[in-house]
Amino acid sequence: MKPLHFLAFIPVVGFLIGVPLTNRIEPYVLGLPFSMFWIVLCVVISSLTVWVMYKFDQHDEEGVE
């Protein structure tokens, strides 16, 4: 397993540990209750993490035909 693949644990930690800790309605962030904002933030961070892993993975540079 490459060190780059450990980035995949960031969204898991955000969802599994962060959601129970942020389970509250106030404060509102961008018009959303805080718990809903946290989930949306975790989804965005998950997408960015997968993109970074894809861009920096050396195996993908060869190209598959």
Biopython code that builds the backbone (N, CA, C, O; Angstrom):
import numpy as np
from Bio.PDB.StructureBuilder import StructureBuilder

atoms = [
    (1, "MET", "N", (0.840, -1.174, 0.000)),
    (1, "MET", "CA", (0.000, 0.000, 0.000)),
    (1, "MET", "C", (0.887, 1.241, 0.000)),
    (1, "MET", "O", (1.815, 1.353, 0.801)),
    (2, "LYS", "N", (0.597, 2.151, -0.890)),
    (2, "LYS", "CA", (1.374, 3.383, -0.994)),
    (2, "LYS", "C", (0.952, 4.371, 0.084)),
    (2, "LYS", "O", (-0.194, 4.346, 0.534)),
    (3, "PRO", "N", (1.867, 5.240, 0.500)),
    (3, "PRO", "CA", (1.499, 6.262, 1.491)),
    (3, "PRO", "C", (0.375, 7.177, 0.995)),
    (3, "PRO", "O", (-0.400, 7.700, 1.795)),
    (4, "LEU", "N", (0.289, 7.366, -0.313)),
    (4, "LEU", "CA", (-0.763, 8.199, -0.890)),
    (4, "LEU", "C", (-2.146, 7.622, -0.613)),
    (4, "LEU", "O", (-3.118, 8.368, -0.491)),
    (5, "HIS", "N", (-2.240, 6.311, -0.515)),
    (5, "HIS", "CA", (-3.534, 5.669, -0.303)),
    (5, "HIS", "C", (-4.076, 5.882, 1.110)),
    (5, "HIS", "O", (-5.260, 5.651, 1.358)),
    (6, "PHE", "N", (-3.230, 6.315, 2.030)),
    (6, "PHE", "CA", (-3.706, 6.601, 3.384)),
    (6, "PHE", "C", (-4.591, 7.849, 3.423)),
    (6, "PHE", "O", (-5.284, 8.084, 4.413)),
    (7, "LEU", "N", (-4.570, 8.651, 2.348)),
    (7, "LEU", "CA", (-5.477, 9.794, 2.268)),
    (7, "LEU", "C", (-6.936, 9.353, 2.253)),
    (7, "LEU", "O", (-7.822, 10.133, 2.603)),
    (8, "ALA", "N", (-7.187, 8.140, 1.862)),
    (8, "ALA", "CA", (-8.561, 7.636, 1.801)),
    (8, "ALA", "C", (-9.189, 7.530, 3.185)),
    (8, "ALA", "O", (-10.410, 7.424, 3.294)),
    (9, "PHE", "N", (-8.392, 7.555, 4.236)),
    (9, "PHE", "CA", (-8.938, 7.469, 5.591)),
    (9, "PHE", "C", (-9.479, 8.810, 6.090)),
    (9, "PHE", "O", (-10.224, 8.843, 7.069)),
    (10, "ILE", "N", (-9.119, 9.906, 5.438)),
    (10, "ILE", "CA", (-9.595, 11.223, 5.864)),
    (10, "ILE", "C", (-11.124, 11.324, 5.803)),
    (10, "ILE", "O", (-11.731, 11.739, 6.789)),
    (11, "PRO", "N", (-11.771, 10.961, 4.687)),
    (11, "PRO", "CA", (-13.239, 11.029, 4.669)),
    (11, "PRO", "C", (-13.892, 10.050, 5.643)),
    (11, "PRO", "O", (-14.942, 10.351, 6.211)),
    (12, "VAL", "N", (-13.286, 8.897, 5.837)),
    (12, "VAL", "CA", (-13.848, 7.904, 6.764)),
    (12, "VAL", "C", (-13.864, 8.473, 8.172)),
    (12, "VAL", "O", (-14.858, 8.353, 8.889)),
    (13, "VAL", "N", (-12.772, 9.085, 8.559)),
    (13, "VAL", "CA", (-12.702, 9.696, 9.890)),
    (13, "VAL", "C", (-13.709, 10.837, 10.001)),
    (13, "VAL", "O", (-14.353, 11.001, 11.037)),
    (14, "GLY", "N", (-13.843, 11.617, 8.946)),
    (14, "GLY", "CA", (-14.798, 12.728, 8.966)),
    (14, "GLY", "C", (-16.229, 12.273, 9.146)),
    (14, "GLY", "O", (-17.001, 12.903, 9.869)),
    (15, "PHE", "N", (-16.588, 11.173, 8.488)),
    (15, "PHE", "CA", (-17.959, 10.673, 8.599)),
    (15, "PHE", "C", (-18.187, 9.913, 9.903)),
    (15, "PHE", "O", (-19.165, 10.172, 10.605)),
    (16, "LEU", "N", (-17.311, 8.993, 10.230)),
    (16, "LEU", "CA", (-17.553, 8.116, 11.372)),
    (16, "LEU", "C", (-17.333, 8.794, 12.721)),
    (16, "LEU", "O", (-18.068, 8.531, 13.673)),
    (17, "ILE", "N", (-16.347, 9.649, 12.809)),
    (17, "ILE", "CA", (-16.058, 10.299, 14.081)),
    (17, "ILE", "C", (-16.681, 11.694, 14.139)),
    (17, "ILE", "O", (-17.196, 12.102, 15.180)),
    (18, "GLY", "N", (-16.637, 12.412, 13.042)),
    (18, "GLY", "CA", (-17.107, 13.794, 13.050)),
    (18, "GLY", "C", (-18.600, 13.951, 13.156)),
    (18, "GLY", "O", (-19.069, 14.853, 13.851)),
    (19, "VAL", "N", (-19.370, 13.103, 12.490)),
    (19, "VAL", "CA", (-20.828, 13.260, 12.494)),
    (19, "VAL", "C", (-21.419, 13.097, 13.897)),
    (19, "VAL", "O", (-22.231, 13.931, 14.297)),
    (20, "PRO", "N", (-21.053, 12.069, 14.660)),
    (20, "PRO", "CA", (-21.620, 11.998, 16.022)),
    (20, "PRO", "C", (-21.184, 13.170, 16.922)),
    (20, "PRO", "O", (-21.934, 13.585, 17.805)),
    (21, "LEU", "N", (-20.002, 13.687, 16.702)),
    (21, "LEU", "CA", (-19.522, 14.798, 17.527)),
    (21, "LEU", "C", (-20.166, 16.132, 17.155)),
    (21, "LEU", "O", (-20.243, 17.040, 17.983)),
    (22, "THR", "N", (-20.621, 16.249, 15.927)),
    (22, "THR", "CA", (-21.208, 17.511, 15.464)),
    (22, "THR", "C", (-22.719, 17.426, 15.352)),
    (22, "THR", "O", (-23.320, 18.204, 14.612)),
    (23, "ASN", "N", (-23.337, 16.522, 16.054)),
    (23, "ASN", "CA", (-24.776, 16.317, 15.966)),
    (23, "ASN", "C", (-25.518, 17.398, 16.755)),
    (23, "ASN", "O", (-25.944, 17.183, 17.890)),
    (24, "ARG", "N", (-25.659, 18.562, 16.121)),
    (24, "ARG", "CA", (-26.407, 19.668, 16.715)),
    (24, "ARG", "C", (-26.955, 20.542, 15.600)),
    (24, "ARG", "O", (-26.483, 20.494, 14.465)),
    (25, "ILE", "N", (-27.931, 21.319, 15.932)),
    (25, "ILE", "CA", (-28.591, 22.142, 14.924)),
    (25, "ILE", "C", (-27.908, 23.500, 14.794)),
    (25, "ILE", "O", (-27.691, 23.977, 13.680)),
    (26, "GLU", "N", (-27.575, 24.113, 15.894)),
    (26, "GLU", "CA", (-26.965, 25.437, 15.831)),
    (26, "GLU", "C", (-25.479, 25.333, 16.039)),
    (26, "GLU", "O", (-25.063, 24.469, 16.811)),
    (27, "PRO", "N", (-24.678, 26.101, 15.447)),
    (27, "PRO", "CA", (-24.943, 27.280, 14.641)),
    (27, "PRO", "C", (-25.302, 26.899, 13.210)),
    (27, "PRO", "O", (-25.019, 25.791, 12.754)),
    (28, "TYR", "N", (-25.921, 27.828, 12.524)),
    (28, "TYR", "CA", (-26.218, 27.645, 11.108)),
    (28, "TYR", "C", (-25.010, 28.110, 10.300)),
    (28, "TYR", "O", (-24.440, 29.167, 10.573)),
    (29, "VAL", "N", (-24.630, 27.318, 9.312)),
    (29, "VAL", "CA", (-23.508, 27.665, 8.434)),
    (29, "VAL", "C", (-24.029, 27.615, 7.005)),
    (29, "VAL", "O", (-24.497, 26.573, 6.544)),
    (30, "LEU", "N", (-23.947, 28.723, 6.317)),
    (30, "LEU", "CA", (-24.455, 28.855, 4.948)),
    (30, "LEU", "C", (-25.928, 28.465, 4.854)),
    (30, "LEU", "O", (-26.364, 27.908, 3.847)),
    (31, "GLY", "N", (-26.682, 28.756, 5.894)),
    (31, "GLY", "CA", (-28.111, 28.463, 5.910)),
    (31, "GLY", "C", (-28.452, 27.028, 6.258)),
    (31, "GLY", "O", (-29.628, 26.664, 6.262)),
    (32, "LEU", "N", (-27.464, 26.207, 6.548)),
    (32, "LEU", "CA", (-27.681, 24.803, 6.894)),
    (32, "LEU", "C", (-27.418, 24.590, 8.374)),
    (32, "LEU", "O", (-26.558, 25.252, 8.955)),
    (33, "PRO", "N", (-28.155, 23.670, 8.991)),
    (33, "PRO", "CA", (-27.772, 23.283, 10.353)),
    (33, "PRO", "C", (-26.357, 22.721, 10.343)),
    (33, "PRO", "O", (-25.910, 22.179, 9.332)),
    (34, "PHE", "N", (-25.651, 22.848, 11.459)),
    (34, "PHE", "CA", (-24.242, 22.484, 11.493)),
    (34, "PHE", "C", (-24.006, 21.030, 11.108)),
    (34, "PHE", "O", (-23.035, 20.734, 10.412)),
    (35, "SER", "N", (-24.870, 20.115, 11.542)),
    (35, "SER", "CA", (-24.666, 18.700, 11.209)),
    (35, "SER", "C", (-24.795, 18.460, 9.704)),
    (35, "SER", "O", (-24.034, 17.678, 9.134)),
    (36, "MET", "N", (-25.751, 19.127, 9.060)),
    (36, "MET", "CA", (-25.912, 18.982, 7.611)),
    (36, "MET", "C", (-24.721, 19.599, 6.880)),
    (36, "MET", "O", (-24.237, 19.042, 5.895)),
    (37, "PHE", "N", (-24.248, 20.755, 7.363)),
    (37, "PHE", "CA", (-23.064, 21.371, 6.765)),
    (37, "PHE", "C", (-21.860, 20.455, 6.883)),
    (37, "PHE", "O", (-21.066, 20.361, 5.947)),
    (38, "TRP", "N", (-21.708, 19.775, 8.021)),
    (38, "TRP", "CA", (-20.582, 18.865, 8.224)),
    (38, "TRP", "C", (-20.618, 17.725, 7.209)),
    (38, "TRP", "O", (-19.581, 17.352, 6.661)),
    (39, "ILE", "N", (-21.800, 17.170, 6.953)),
    (39, "ILE", "CA", (-21.934, 16.073, 5.993)),
    (39, "ILE", "C", (-21.601, 16.556, 4.590)),
    (39, "ILE", "O", (-20.908, 15.859, 3.848)),
    (40, "VAL", "N", (-22.083, 17.736, 4.212)),
    (40, "VAL", "CA", (-21.766, 18.285, 2.887)),
    (40, "VAL", "C", (-20.270, 18.538, 2.772)),
    (40, "VAL", "O", (-19.676, 18.262, 1.730)),
    (41, "LEU", "N", (-19.657, 19.056, 3.820)),
    (41, "LEU", "CA", (-18.220, 19.296, 3.820)),
    (41, "LEU", "C", (-17.443, 17.985, 3.663)),
    (41, "LEU", "O", (-16.453, 17.938, 2.933)),
    (42, "CYS", "N", (-17.881, 16.935, 4.334)),
    (42, "CYS", "CA", (-17.214, 15.636, 4.210)),
    (42, "CYS", "C", (-17.331, 15.069, 2.793)),
    (42, "CYS", "O", (-16.389, 14.455, 2.293)),
    (43, "VAL", "N", (-18.472, 15.271, 2.149)),
    (43, "VAL", "CA", (-18.634, 14.807, 0.765)),
    (43, "VAL", "C", (-17.690, 15.560, -0.162)),
    (43, "VAL", "O", (-17.079, 14.956, -1.044)),
    (44, "VAL", "N", (-17.565, 16.866, 0.023)),
    (44, "VAL", "CA", (-16.656, 17.664, -0.814)),
    (44, "VAL", "C", (-15.208, 17.245, -0.568)),
    (44, "VAL", "O", (-14.438, 17.093, -1.516)),
    (45, "ILE", "N", (-14.835, 17.060, 0.690)),
    (45, "ILE", "CA", (-13.471, 16.633, 1.011)),
    (45, "ILE", "C", (-13.199, 15.239, 0.454)),
    (45, "ILE", "O", (-12.083, 14.955, 0.018)),
    (46, "SER", "N", (-14.204, 14.367, 0.464)),
    (46, "SER", "CA", (-14.041, 13.027, -0.115)),
    (46, "SER", "C", (-13.741, 13.118, -1.610)),
    (46, "SER", "O", (-12.857, 12.429, -2.118)),
    (47, "SER", "N", (-14.473, 13.962, -2.296)),
    (47, "SER", "CA", (-14.243, 14.129, -3.731)),
    (47, "SER", "C", (-12.852, 14.683, -4.005)),
    (47, "SER", "O", (-12.165, 14.208, -4.909)),
    (48, "LEU", "N", (-12.434, 15.668, -3.243)),
    (48, "LEU", "CA", (-11.093, 16.233, -3.429)),
    (48, "LEU", "C", (-9.999, 15.217, -3.110)),
    (48, "LEU", "O", (-8.966, 15.188, -3.779)),
    (49, "THR", "N", (-10.218, 14.397, -2.106)),
    (49, "THR", "CA", (-9.237, 13.379, -1.743)),
    (49, "THR", "C", (-9.077, 12.352, -2.848)),
    (49, "THR", "O", (-7.956, 11.965, -3.178)),
    (50, "VAL", "N", (-10.178, 11.909, -3.419)),
    (50, "VAL", "CA", (-10.102, 10.942, -4.518)),
    (50, "VAL", "C", (-9.419, 11.567, -5.730)),
    (50, "VAL", "O", (-8.646, 10.897, -6.415)),
    (51, "TRP", "N", (-9.691, 12.833, -6.002)),
    (51, "TRP", "CA", (-9.053, 13.510, -7.133)),
    (51, "TRP", "C", (-7.541, 13.612, -6.926)),
    (51, "TRP", "O", (-6.772, 13.364, -7.854)),
    (52, "VAL", "N", (-7.112, 13.976, -5.712)),
    (52, "VAL", "CA", (-5.681, 14.067, -5.419)),
    (52, "VAL", "C", (-5.020, 12.704, -5.564)),
    (52, "VAL", "O", (-3.928, 12.599, -6.122)),
    (53, "MET", "N", (-5.669, 11.667, -5.068)),
    (53, "MET", "CA", (-5.102, 10.325, -5.194)),
    (53, "MET", "C", (-4.986, 9.925, -6.663)),
    (53, "MET", "O", (-4.001, 9.300, -7.053)),
    (54, "TYR", "N", (-5.963, 10.271, -7.470)),
    (54, "TYR", "CA", (-5.930, 9.950, -8.891)),
    (54, "TYR", "C", (-4.815, 10.711, -9.607)),
    (54, "TYR", "O", (-4.097, 10.140, -10.427)),
    (55, "LYS", "N", (-4.672, 12.002, -9.296)),
    (55, "LYS", "CA", (-3.670, 12.819, -9.983)),
    (55, "LYS", "C", (-2.239, 12.421, -9.643)),
    (55, "LYS", "O", (-1.361, 12.493, -10.503)),
    (56, "PHE", "N", (-1.992, 12.006, -8.417)),
    (56, "PHE", "CA", (-0.633, 11.721, -7.991)),
    (56, "PHE", "C", (-0.268, 10.237, -8.014)),
    (56, "PHE", "O", (0.835, 9.868, -7.610)),
    (57, "ASP", "N", (-1.173, 9.392, -8.476)),
    (57, "ASP", "CA", (-0.866, 7.966, -8.585)),
    (57, "ASP", "C", (-0.023, 7.752, -9.842)),
    (57, "ASP", "O", (-0.468, 8.066, -10.947)),
    (58, "GLN", "N", (1.166, 7.231, -9.684)),
    (58, "GLN", "CA", (2.095, 7.062, -10.801)),
    (58, "GLN", "C", (1.639, 5.978, -11.779)),
    (58, "GLN", "O", (2.045, 5.992, -12.941)),
    (59, "HIS", "N", (0.833, 5.073, -11.345)),
    (59, "HIS", "CA", (0.386, 3.977, -12.210)),
    (59, "HIS", "C", (-0.480, 4.475, -13.354)),
    (59, "HIS", "O", (-0.507, 3.852, -14.416)),
    (60, "ASP", "N", (-1.182, 5.576, -13.165)),
    (60, "ASP", "CA", (-2.095, 6.085, -14.175)),
    (60, "ASP", "C", (-1.403, 6.836, -15.303)),
    (60, "ASP", "O", (-2.046, 7.145, -16.307)),
    (61, "GLU", "N", (-0.124, 7.138, -15.176)),
    (61, "GLU", "CA", (0.557, 7.937, -16.196)),
    (61, "GLU", "C", (0.884, 7.143, -17.447)),
    (61, "GLU", "O", (1.067, 7.740, -18.508)),
    (62, "GLU", "N", (0.964, 5.836, -17.368)),
    (62, "GLU", "CA", (1.331, 5.033, -18.519)),
    (62, "GLU", "C", (0.236, 5.020, -19.570)),
    (62, "GLU", "O", (0.543, 4.984, -20.761)),
    (63, "GLY", "N", (-0.990, 5.046, -19.188)),
    (63, "GLY", "CA", (-2.113, 5.009, -20.120)),
    (63, "GLY", "C", (-2.419, 3.582, -20.531)),
    (63, "GLY", "O", (-1.525, 2.802, -20.858)),
    (64, "VAL", "N", (-3.668, 3.267, -20.507)),
    (64, "VAL", "CA", (-4.124, 1.919, -20.870)),
    (64, "VAL", "C", (-4.931, 2.026, -22.138)),
    (64, "VAL", "O", (-5.847, 2.842, -22.241)),
    (65, "GLU", "N", (-4.589, 1.199, -23.099)),
    (65, "GLU", "CA", (-5.303, 1.226, -24.374)),
    (65, "GLU", "C", (-6.189, 0.036, -24.543)),
    (65, "GLU", "O", (-6.862, -0.092, -25.566)),
]
sb = StructureBuilder()
sb.init_structure("model")
sb.init_model(0)
sb.init_chain("A")
sb.init_seg("    ")
for serial, (resi, resn, name, xyz) in enumerate(atoms, 1):
    if name == "N":
        sb.init_residue(resn, " ", resi, " ")
    sb.init_atom(name, np.array(xyz, "f"), 0.0, 1.0, " ", f" {name:<3s}", serial, name[0])
structure = sb.get_structure()
